Amino acid sequence: MLDYAVELTRTPVEVPNELFTQLREHFDESELLELTAVIAWENYRARFNHALGIGSGGFSEGAYCPLPERPVEPTT
């Protein structure tokens, strides 16, 4: 799903058929449509705000849940 979001964010958009095949293993057609719409909307919003120089309004300060730190796995 994250690979799909990355591909939809690039210009030009070119989603490989292999990625669609992988997505269809986990999502049905309506879910894939909804996922695509959400990613496209977030891209629209980000580009719109960037074009107009709209930055953070500071509304999320303290209003988010940070992810717990992951333990560092030793490398071998």
Secondary structure, 3 states (H helix, E strand, C coil): CHHHHHHHHCCCCCCCHHHHHHHHCCCCHHHHHHHHHHHHHHHHHHHHHHHCCCCCCCCCCCCCCCCCCCCCCCCC
